[in-house]
Amino acid sequence: MRGKKTGGRVAGTPNKTSAVVRGAIAKMLDGYFNSETFAQDIAELDPKDRVAAMEKFAAYVAPKLQTTTLDVASETKKTIEDKLVELSGDDEEESE
């Protein structure tokens, strides 16, 4: 039998260790990306590899957009008169 949870972090409270690790990694990467080493590393890549690297970097700068679909086959609304004609079995086309 489980007891009621007491203590610990409240839901939604950020994990302090994760924040510290993310900060350290961000600082390290920022230093690398703003260095001549990064520019030289990118310049030494083959063009196809350079494009692939830039594509991967872009995922962290601009969010990937989700595709959406539009269903244009929607049911048309009938007027009361249209429904009555349909129910009565009288077609206006037949009477012409």
SULZI-V933376 format. One record per backbone hydrogen bond with DSSP energy under -1.0 kcal/mol. CO is the residue of the C=O (numbers start at 0). NH is the residue of the N-H. E is the energy in kcal/mol with one decimal. If there is no record, write none. Layout:
co;nh;e
CO;NH;E
CO;NH;E
This chain:
co;nh;e
9;12;-2.2
14;18;-1.9
15;19;-2.1
16;20;-2.5
17;21;-2.8
18;22;-2.1
19;23;-2.2
20;24;-2.5
21;25;-2.7
22;26;-2.2
23;27;-2.2
24;28;-2.8
25;29;-2.5
26;30;-1.9
27;31;-1.9
28;32;-3.2
29;33;-1.5
31;34;-1.8
34;38;-1.4
35;39;-2.5
36;40;-2.8
37;41;-2.6
38;42;-2.1
39;43;-1.8
41;44;-1.1
45;49;-2.7
46;50;-2.3
47;51;-1.9
48;52;-2.3
49;53;-2.4
50;54;-2.3
51;55;-1.9
52;56;-2.3
53;57;-2.3
56;59;-1.6
57;61;-2.9
71;73;-1.9
78;82;-2.1
79;83;-2.6
80;84;-2.5
81;85;-2.2
82;86;-2.6
83;87;-2.4
84;88;-1.1
90;94;-1.2
